[in-house]
């Protein structure tokens, strides 16, 4: 599909919202407006992380001299899978930490946005295929991670580690294996280093997914690991 590149992200997102407002009920549209507002905030505060050196120099110059924001400077070339996936998998979870309903709405809106960008010619075929695949997966997981985060926090509060432990580790981990009541984790900072089993409730293990990221302080007691403190659960 031929892409349209002459418009800024601001203009594109305003066009998207105008079309949705014309077809949706006020209540449904308010969810679209809120989701796009969060996406705008993400882009203007964190979108620059995906820029190359030349783009970064341009961004910094225009931001300083003309007080322009990210979405004023760049066009649809920065409405891709990397930006959208980071928005859903990181920003919405760690910065917004909204309700299950908000997460469901945001995932649904972003999936609609990706399809719309492709239909309008703002996103080429290959980029669309990648973005649609990632958003489809994330919109399913996004409402779950907040629930799992709360379940783990409550579990840790109810099951404090009161015995001596032989070693401990405070890190971000990827879930690599799951059994009922048990997780096996891989430390991001020490590639290939795995620990487990980490004891959790069967409810928690049933809702977790291999590939998710968890922030834990864990301690080894005997042949198992137990969670001392927990942070966010991220769906990637």
N, C-alpha and C positions, 0 to 999 in steps of 0.2 A: 504494500500500500504506500502511495506517495505521501510524504509527511509535510505538514505545514509548520514552518519554523519562524514566522515573522512576528509572533505574538509573545508577550511576556507571560510568565506563570500567573501573575496577578490577573491578567485579562482572561486567560484560559479558565482559571478556577471561577472567576465571576461569570463567565459564559456558562459553565457547567451548572452553577447554582441557579442562574436565571432560567435555564431550561427545566431544571427539576422543580422549581417553584411554580412554573406554569402548569405542570402535570400532576403535582402531588397535593394532598390535603395539607393544611397549615401544620397540623401535628406531625405528620411524617416529614414534611420539609424541615421542620425545626431540628430534627435529628441529623439531616444532611448538612444543615448550616453549622451545627455544632461540630460535627466531625471534620468538616473542611476548615473550620476555625482552628482546631487543634493541629491539622496538617499544615496550615499557614504558619502557625507558631513554631512548629518543628522546622520547617524549611528556613525561616528567617533567623533561627537561632543555631541550627545544626546542619543545614544543607551544605554549608561551605566545606564540611569535612570531606565531601566527595569531589571537590574541585582539583584539577591539575594545577601546576605552578602558574601558567599563564592566566588561567581563570581566577586563581586566588589573587593575583596581582590586580587584575581588573576589578574584582569584587572589593578589595580593600581600598582601592583608589576611589571608586564611585561611592562607597559607603562613607568614606572620610570627607570627600569634597562636595558631594551632592546629597548626603544623608539618605541614599537609596538603600532599600532592603533587598535581600536575596531574590525575592519573587518579582521585584521590579527589574532586576538586572538580567536574569536568565530566562530562557524559554523552555519549550517542551523537551529539549535534550536533557534536562535535569528533572524530568518527571518519569523516572525509570524504576526498575525493580529494586535497585540499591536504596534509593531514597524512600520508596514506599514501604519496602520490607523493614528498614530500620525504624521508620515511623511506627509501624504496627508492633514489631517485635520488641522494641526497646523503649521508645519514647512513651507510647501509650501505657506500657507496663510500669516502667520505673519513674516516669515524671508525672503522669496523670493518675495512674492507679485508680481508674474509675470503676463504676459498678459493672456488674455482669451485663446489664441492659445497654450501658454505654459502649462496652466493648463489642457486643453483638452488633449494635448499630454502626459503629465505626468500621468494623470489618466488612459489613454489607455495603456501606457507602463507598469504601475504597475499591471494592470489587466492581461496583457500578462505574466508578470513575475510570478505572483501567479500561473497561470495555468501551466506554464513551470516548476516551482519548484515542483509542484505536479506530473507532468508527469515524471520528472527525479528522483523522489523518495526522494527529499530533504524536502518535506512537507507532513506529514501524512494526511490521509483522513479527520479526524475531524478538524484539524487545517486548512486544505484547505477550507472546507465548510464555516468555520467562516470567514476566510480571503477573500474568493471570494465574499461572501455576502456583507461584509463591503466595499470592494473596488468597487464593482459594484454600490453601492449607492453613494459613495464619488466621483467617476469619473463623475457622473451626476451633483452633487452639486458643485464640485470644480470650474468650470468655472463661476458659478452664483454668488458665494460669493464676488468675486472681483468687479463685476458689481454692486451688491447691496451695498457694502461698499462705492463705489463712489457715487451712487445715494443718500445714506443717508447723506454723507458729503456735497454734493451740496444742498440738501434739508435744512440742518441745517444752511448753509451759507445764504440761501435765506429767512429763517424763524427764525430770532433770537428771543429769549425770551426777550421782552422789558417790560413786566409787572412784578409786584412783585409776587413771588412764596412763598407758605406756607411751603414747604419742598422740599428736594432734595436728590438724591442718586447717588453715583458714584460707579459703580460695573460692574461685568460681569453678564449677565442675560441669562436665557434660554427663548426662545420664546415658550409660552404655548398655545396661542390662537391668531387667526388672523381673522379680519374682514376688509372689504374695508376701507382703510385709518386708520386702528387702529391695534395696537399690544398690547397683554398682556404678561407681563414678570414675571419671577420668579428669585429672587436673589439667586445666588449660595451660598453666604456666610451666608444667613439667610434662612435656609431650610423652605420652605412652605410659605414664604412671597411673595405675588404677588402684582404687581401694574398694573394699566391700567384704561382706555385705554391710550396708548401712541400714540399721533397723528403723522402720517406720510402721505405721498402721497399714492394714490391708486396704483400707479405704484410700489412703494416700497412694499406695503403689498401683491401685487399680485405675487411678486417674492420671498418673504420670505417663509420659511418653519418652521412649528412647530418642535422644537427640536434643531434648530440652536442656537448658542451662539452669543451674541452681547455685545460689550463693549460700555456702554453709561454713560454719566452724564445726568440725567433727573431731571426735576423740576415740581412740581405740581402747576398748575394754575387753580383755580376753581375746576371743576370735572374731568379734564384731566391732563395728564402728557405731557410735551414737552421735546425734546432732546436739551440739551445745548451744548454738545460736543459728538462726536462719534469716535470710534476706529474700530478695526477689527470686521468682521463678520466671524464666524467659522462654518463650516458645520457639527457640532455635538452637 
